[in-house]
Amino acid sequence: MQLRYAFRLYPDAAQQASLARAFGCARVVFNDAVRAREDARKAGQPFPTAGQLSTCLITEAKRTPERSWLGEVSAVVLQQSLRDAETAYRNFFASLKGARKGPRMGRPRCKSRKDARQSIRFTANAHWNITDSGRLNLPKIGAVKVKWSRTLPATPTSVTVIKDAAGWFFASFVIDTDPAADAARMPETDGTIGIDLGLTHFAVLSDGTKIDSPCFLRRAEKKLKKAQRELSRKQKGSGNRAKARLKVARAHAKVADARREFHHQLSTRLITDNQGIAVEDLSVAGLARTKLAKSVHDAGWSSFISMLEYKAERYGRTLVKIGRFEPTSQTCSTCGIKDGPKPLNVREWTCSACGTVHDRDTNAAINVKTAAGLAVTACGAPVRPGAVPAQREETGSHGFSTERCAA
């Protein structure tokens, strides 16, 4: 499978100017492609093909005075920008036909130089390389300093240079992993676990373990409020406002990085210790419309479950999702009697049938494990067979380690 390994870049002033030029050229080619397709649609003509757009918007445009500066950047960057426009339209039409999962996508729009995220992509045709000194050598940009937090497991197939809203630069490498090597890294285990996700505790496991919620956003709320207040007092369009905006963006980036690192560490530990994992298929979008919205977003359940999915697929583990309407909090894990709904302030309850005193979250985690077919009876047979390995739609690893190691 394919994974992404991201590392922090530290370009100097000249390299930052070259990257800004490349971002701008890629953005102009993307916008020209969108505009050409929109003009064809309004005129009732068929959409121009990718080859026609490449010839018109790149090859011939470089010979005109208006677009001669496109020759100052690598041609691969411009070609990849056209591919991005092609992918955007393909996803849009698939969404209209109902062939694409998730909410309906809108028509591709033109990009702006004020967008929070700018990116360019280099494939193998661009002849980029990693130097002996550990720098990333990019065509028409130069050798950029990289902070290697870990060693790349294989030769990358492409690299994407990203500038985020905080003004930080990252290099995202695409790696084809070896399934045999990944399976050998994981120790043999036959353990199974059920996970009940919550707000008071981020996760409660079926063995009784409770993992506290770090509440990264809540802890940084005072600092974020102060930075946002300073931003709102700055005059629009001024240099001080741009500095204040960066301060707010970097404060949010630190919160997101801390949350992502917590998710990576916990998901890796669970995948390492267990062969089978059961979780609930929560409706995070629905919960985010309630009065608990800020706490739900602060927990980041969707990101955590996505990490469990791709890591389970990578290392040959089994991840089972049970339905969100399964009454895990209403059912006694001892006798199986459904005892009815209970308000959220009830954290312990006694089964009316067998008299067992239950911790609400631990009982729900046990029921999640049972509903997924991972629980074992006294005879040693699974309660419900047929656990299916998880499938992941988008692969990628975006966590950043603070440790420094050789490239």
C-alpha positions in Angstrom: 0.0 0.0 0.0 1.0 3.6 -0.4 1.7 5.9 2.5 2.8 9.5 2.9 5.7 10.6 5.0 5.8 14.3 5.8 8.9 16.3 6.9 9.5 19.9 7.8 11.3 22.1 5.2 13.4 25.1 6.0 14.0 27.0 2.7 16.1 30.2 2.7 14.9 33.5 1.3 15.8 32.8 -2.3 14.2 29.3 -2.2 11.1 30.7 -0.6 10.8 33.2 -3.5 11.3 30.3 -6.0 8.6 28.2 -4.3 6.2 31.2 -4.3 6.8 31.5 -8.0 6.1 27.8 -8.5 3.0 28.0 -6.4 1.8 30.9 -8.5 2.5 29.3 -11.9 0.7 26.1 -10.8 -2.2 28.1 -9.6 -2.5 30.0 -12.9 -2.4 26.8 -15.0 -5.1 25.3 -12.8 -7.3 28.4 -13.1 -6.8 28.5 -16.9 -7.9 24.8 -17.2 -11.0 25.5 -15.1 -11.8 28.6 -17.2 -11.3 26.7 -20.5 -13.7 24.0 -19.4 -16.3 26.5 -18.2 -16.1 28.4 -21.5 -16.6 25.2 -23.4 -19.6 24.3 -21.2 -21.3 27.7 -21.7 -20.7 27.5 -25.5 -22.2 24.0 -25.6 -18.9 22.4 -26.9 -17.3 19.2 -25.6 -14.7 19.6 -22.9 -11.1 19.9 -24.1 -9.0 16.9 -23.4 -6.0 16.8 -21.1 -3.6 16.7 -24.1 -5.3 19.8 -25.7 -5.1 21.7 -22.4 -1.4 20.8 -22.0 -0.6 22.1 -25.5 -2.7 25.2 -25.2 -2.1 26.3 -21.6 1.6 25.2 -21.2 3.5 24.6 -24.4 1.9 27.4 -26.5 1.4 29.8 -23.5 5.1 29.9 -22.8 5.7 31.4 -26.2 3.4 34.4 -25.5 4.4 37.5 -23.7 1.5 37.2 -21.2 2.6 33.7 -20.0 6.3 33.6 -20.8 7.1 33.4 -17.1 5.7 29.9 -17.0 9.1 28.7 -18.3 10.7 29.8 -15.0 9.4 26.7 -13.1 9.6 23.0 -13.8 7.2 21.7 -16.5 6.3 18.8 -14.3 4.8 21.1 -11.7 2.5 22.6 -14.5 1.6 19.2 -15.8 0.6 18.0 -12.3 -1.5 21.1 -11.9 -3.5 20.0 -15.0 -3.8 16.5 -13.5 -5.3 18.1 -10.4 -7.9 20.0 -12.4 -8.7 16.7 -14.3 -9.1 14.9 -11.0 -11.3 17.6 -9.6 -13.7 17.4 -12.5 -13.7 13.6 -12.4 -14.7 13.7 -8.7 -17.4 16.3 -9.4 -19.1 14.2 -12.1 -18.8 11.0 -10.0 -20.5 12.9 -7.2 -23.3 14.0 -9.4 -23.9 10.4 -10.6 -23.8 9.1 -7.0 -20.8 7.0 -7.6 -18.7 8.9 -5.1 -19.3 8.4 -1.3 -19.8 11.3 1.0 -21.5 14.7 0.6 -22.0 16.0 -2.9 -19.1 17.9 -4.3 -19.4 21.3 -5.9 -18.0 22.4 -9.3 -14.2 23.0 -9.3 -13.5 26.7 -8.5 -10.5 28.9 -9.3 -7.7 29.0 -6.8 -6.6 32.2 -5.1 -3.2 33.4 -4.1 -4.8 34.1 -0.6 -5.7 30.5 -0.1 -4.4 29.1 3.2 -2.8 26.1 1.6 -0.4 26.2 -1.4 1.2 23.0 -2.9 3.1 21.7 -5.9 4.0 18.2 -6.8 7.2 16.7 -8.3 7.1 13.2 -9.9 10.1 11.1 -10.9 10.1 12.8 -14.3 11.2 16.0 -12.6 14.6 14.3 -11.6 14.4 15.5 -8.0 16.7 13.8 -5.5 17.9 13.7 -1.9 21.5 14.8 -1.6 24.2 13.0 0.4 24.0 15.8 3.0 20.3 15.1 3.5 18.9 18.1 1.5 16.0 17.9 -0.9 17.2 19.0 -4.3 14.2 20.3 -6.4 14.5 21.5 -10.0 14.7 25.3 -10.4 14.4 25.7 -6.6 17.6 24.3 -5.2 18.7 22.1 -2.3 16.3 22.7 0.5 17.1 21.9 4.1 15.0 19.1 5.6 14.5 18.1 9.2 14.4 14.3 9.0 12.4 12.9 11.9 12.7 9.3 10.7 14.2 7.3 7.9 12.3 6.7 4.7 11.6 2.9 4.4 11.8 2.9 0.6 12.5 5.1 -2.4 9.8 7.8 -2.8 7.8 7.9 -6.0 6.8 11.6 -5.7 7.1 14.5 -3.4 4.6 17.3 -2.7 5.9 20.6 -1.3 3.2 22.2 0.9 2.9 25.7 2.5 0.2 25.7 5.1 -1.8 28.5 6.7 0.9 29.0 9.4 3.5 29.7 6.7 5.4 26.5 7.4 6.8 24.3 4.5 6.5 20.6 4.4 7.7 17.8 2.0 5.2 14.9 1.7 6.8 11.8 0.1 4.7 9.0 -1.3 6.1 5.6 -0.4 5.2 2.1 -1.6 5.4 -0.1 1.5 6.4 -3.8 1.5 3.5 -5.9 3.0 5.9 -8.7 4.1 8.2 -6.3 5.9 5.2 -4.6 7.5 3.8 -7.9 8.7 7.2 -8.9 10.2 7.4 -5.7 12.2 4.2 -6.5 14.2 4.5 -9.1 17.0 2.2 -12.1 17.0 -0.8 -11.7 19.2 -4.3 -13.1 19.5 -5.8 -10.3 21.7 -9.0 -8.6 20.9 -10.4 -5.4 22.2 -13.6 -3.3 22.0 -13.4 0.5 22.1 -16.1 2.9 23.3 -15.2 6.5 22.3 -16.4 9.3 24.5 -15.8 12.9 25.8 -15.1 12.4 29.5 -12.7 9.7 28.6 -11.4 9.7 25.0 -11.6 5.9 24.9 -12.7 3.1 27.3 -11.5 -0.4 26.4 -13.4 -3.6 27.1 -10.7 -4.7 29.5 -11.6 -1.8 31.8 -8.7 0.6 30.7 -9.8 4.2 30.6 -7.8 6.7 28.4 -8.3 10.3 29.5 -9.2 12.9 26.8 -6.3 15.4 26.4 -8.7 18.2 25.4 -6.0 20.0 23.4 -8.3 22.7 22.2 -9.8 23.4 25.6 -6.3 23.7 27.2 -5.2 26.2 24.5 -8.5 28.1 24.4 -7.2 31.0 26.5 -4.2 31.5 24.3 -6.2 31.2 21.1 -8.8 33.7 22.4 -6.1 36.2 23.1 -4.5 35.8 19.6 -7.9 36.0 17.9 -8.7 39.2 19.8 -5.5 40.8 18.8 -6.2 39.8 15.1 -9.6 41.4 15.2 -8.2 44.7 16.4 -5.7 45.0 13.5 -6.6 47.1 10.4 -7.5 45.0 7.4 -4.8 44.9 4.8 -2.0 46.0 7.1 1.2 44.2 7.8 0.4 43.9 11.5 -2.8 42.1 10.6 -0.8 39.6 8.5 1.5 38.9 11.4 -1.4 38.5 13.8 -3.1 36.1 11.3 0.1 33.9 11.2 0.1 33.9 15.0 -3.5 32.6 15.2 -2.8 30.0 12.4 0.4 28.7 14.2 -1.5 28.4 17.5 -4.1 26.3 15.8 -1.5 24.2 14.0 0.2 23.4 17.3 -3.1 22.1 18.7 -3.8 20.0 15.6 -0.2 18.6 15.7 -0.6 17.6 19.3 -3.9 15.9 18.7 -2.6 14.1 15.7 0.4 12.8 17.6 -1.8 11.6 20.4 -4.0 9.7 17.9 -0.9 8.1 16.2 0.6 6.9 19.5 -2.7 5.4 20.8 -3.7 3.8 17.5 -0.3 2.3 17.0 -0.4 0.9 20.6 -3.8 -0.7 20.0 -2.8 -2.2 16.7 0.4 -3.6 18.1 -1.3 -5.3 21.1 -4.4 -6.6 19.5 -5.3 -8.8 16.4 -8.9 -7.7 16.4 -10.3 -4.3 17.2 -14.0 -3.3 17.4 -15.3 0.3 17.3 -18.6 2.1 16.7 -19.4 3.8 13.5 -20.2 7.2 15.0 -22.1 10.0 13.2 -19.6 12.7 14.0 -21.2 15.1 11.6 -24.5 14.7 13.5 -22.9 15.1 16.9 -21.1 18.2 15.7 -24.4 19.9 15.3 -25.3 19.6 19.0 -24.3 21.7 22.0 -21.3 19.3 22.4 -19.9 20.4 19.0 -16.6 21.9 20.3 -15.8 18.9 22.5 -16.6 16.5 19.6 -14.3 18.4 17.2 -11.6 18.5 20.0 -11.7 14.7 20.4 -11.2 14.1 16.7 -12.9 10.7 16.5 -12.9 10.5 12.7 -9.2 11.0 12.4 -8.5 8.4 15.1 -10.7 5.8 13.4 -9.1 6.5 10.0 -5.7 5.8 11.5 -7.0 2.5 12.9 -8.3 1.6 9.5 -5.2 2.1 7.5 -2.9 0.7 10.2 -5.0 -2.4 10.5 -4.9 -2.9 6.7 -1.1 -2.3 6.6 -0.2 -4.7 9.4 -2.8 -7.4 8.8 -5.0 -6.7 11.7 -8.8 -6.9 11.8 -10.9 -3.8 12.4 -14.7 -4.2 12.7 -17.2 -1.3 12.8 -20.6 -1.9 14.4 -23.7 0.1 13.6 -24.2 3.4 15.3 -27.7 2.3 16.4 -26.5 -0.7 18.3 -27.8 -0.2 21.9 -24.4 -0.7 23.6 -25.2 1.6 26.5 -28.6 0.0 27.2 -27.7 -3.7 27.1 -26.3 -5.7 30.1 -23.0 -7.3 29.0 -23.6 -10.1 31.5 -27.1 -11.4 30.7 -27.8 -9.5 27.5 -31.0 -7.9 28.7 -31.8 -4.5 27.2 -32.5 -2.2 30.2 -33.6 0.9 28.3 -32.0 4.3 27.5 -30.3 6.3 30.2 -29.4 10.0 30.5 -25.7 11.0 30.1 -25.3 11.9 33.8 -25.8 8.2 34.7 -22.3 6.7 34.7 -23.2 3.6 36.7 -26.3 1.5 36.6 -27.6 -1.9 38.0 -29.1 -4.5 35.7 -32.8 -5.1 36.7 -32.6 -8.7 35.6 -29.3 -10.1 37.0 -28.4 -7.3 39.5 -24.9 -6.7 38.0 -23.5 -3.2 38.7 -22.1 -1.8 35.4 -19.8 1.1 34.6 -21.6 2.7 31.7 -18.5 3.1 29.4 -16.9 -0.3 30.2 -20.2 -2.1 29.7 -20.6 -0.3 26.3 -17.0 -1.3 25.3 -17.7 -4.9 26.1 -21.0 -4.8 24.1 -19.1 -3.2 21.2 -16.7 -6.1 21.2 -19.5 -8.7 21.5 -21.5 -7.1 18.6 -18.5 -7.2 16.4 -18.1 -10.9 16.9 -14.7 -10.6 18.7 -16.0 -11.8 22.1 -15.3 -15.5 23.0 -17.6 -17.9 24.8 -16.6 -20.3 27.5 -16.0 -23.0 24.8 -13.6 -20.7 23.0 -15.6 -20.1 19.9 -16.4 -16.7 18.6 -19.8 -15.3 19.3 -20.3 -14.0 15.8 -17.8 -15.1 13.1 -16.9 -13.2 9.9 -14.7 -10.2 10.9 -13.7 -8.4 7.7 -10.3 -6.5 7.4 -10.7 -2.8 7.1 -10.6 -1.0 3.8 -9.1 2.5 3.7 -10.1 5.1 1.0 -7.1 7.4 1.4 -3.8 6.3 2.7 -1.4 8.6 4.5 0.6 9.2 7.6 0.7 12.8 8.7 2.1 12.6 12.2 5.3 14.5 13.0 7.8 13.1 15.5 10.0 15.3 17.6 12.9 13.0 17.6 15.8 13.6 15.1 17.4 10.8 13.2 19.6 10.5 10.2 18.1 10.6 6.7 
